């Protein structure tokens, strides 16, 4: 019996030892699992931080792009406001030409003084409307020919003038806010040919 009790004691001691080792092994597994979980969380946190950083950079880029877009649209709007009535003005200018021709004709006949005065007043009003819209006339007569502002229609030999001086205008030129919308059609002087 003593041997049986001794064996039973050894078995119990061995079971206790096995239980203790198993318990330590379980504790080690839990600790390892906990360490692995912490590492995984750290890795996940780094990925999220990188994702946030990339999103912030993208947001800054889009914000800069939007600011550039706003500036471009503002510039386009200013261009439209500045030159938006160009089509209308181009349509009004021929009416001004006709009034000028009527004035010229009426002034030569002398009979139509009242017509002359009425057309002259109308022309004055047209010119005021054009001026308020930013239209100015191209200064031509007596000036040196400038192909950016003038269109040569005729040349006339003149000994009393420098060559390429504008003698007369056949049709006035116009600028809209300093942009040429129609050149002046002009007659130019040229040197007389020596015979």
PyMOL commands that set and color helices and strands:
alter all, ss='L'
color gray80, all
select helices_A, chain A and resi 2-83+86-109+113-132
alter helices_A, ss='H'
color red, helices_A
select strands_A, chain A and resi 135-137+150-157+166-171+174-176+179-182+184-190
alter strands_A, ss='S'
color yellow, strands_A
deselect
rebuild
show_as cartoon
